[in-house]
Amino acid sequence: MTEAKEHREKRIQKLQIMVADSEIEEIDDWRFTNRAASRAAAIRQLIFLGMEYWSRHENEAAELIENGKID
């Protein structure tokens, strides 16, 4: 078992967000390309990737937000 799976936190929080149809299409495309088990799993993975990117490239990520690329 990988270290990540050994230390997996129990999921007790529910998060609801509103997204555009185009965003769902992109998420679903990403899901199928990356063989995520479900849409929820794909979104969790994308959140993880975004947080990792932010921690490694904070200035570039901040620019994306400031320039309206991410809202």
C-alpha positions, 0 to 999 in steps of 0.5 A: 500500500502506498504512503498516500493510501495509508494516510488517507483522511476520512471524507466527512465534508461535502462540497457543492460548487456551481460549474459551467457546462463547458467546465463539466465537459473538461472535467469529464474529458480529463476524467476519462483520459486519466481513468478516474473512478468517478467525477468526484474522484477526478475533481479531488485529483484536480484539486490536489494537482492545483494545490500542488501547482500552487505550492510549487509555483505560487507567483505564476498561480497568483498571476493566473488568478489576477489576470482573470484566467481563474475565478 
